[in-house]
C-alpha cells in the first residue's frame, strides 16, 4: 500500500503529462479508428472515459504541485488549463474533418472529471503527503 502511494506521489507529474498525451491522441483519432458499439454502450463508455482521464490528470497535476508546495494560483491554472484543452480539442475534432463533431456533453464530462479530480485530491492529499 505505502509502496504504491510513494510510486504515485513521486511520479505524479510524469503520470499527469502521460494522461494529457493519451487524451490528445484519443481525442484526435479519426472516427473510423474508434470501435463500433451501439449508441447506449458508446455513450456510457465515452463519457466515463472523459471523466476518468480528465479526473486522473487533474488529480496527478494537483498532487505534483502539492509535492512542490505550489500556491493556489497554480491549482487554478491546472483547472483552467485542462478545461481549455478539452474545449479546444472538441473544437479541433469538428474542424479536422475526420467524422468527429463538437460534443457539449463531452465537455461537460471533462468538467465533471476535473471537478472530481480536484475533490479527490482534497480528500486524499493527506495520504499522499
ABEGO torsion letter per residue (X at the ends): XAAAAAAAAAAAAAAAAAAAAAAAAAAABBAAABBBBBAAAAAAAAAAAAAAAAAAAAAAAAAAAAAAGBBAAAAAAAAAAAAAAAAAAAAAAAAAGAGBBBBAAAAAAAAAAAAAAAAAAAAAAAAAX
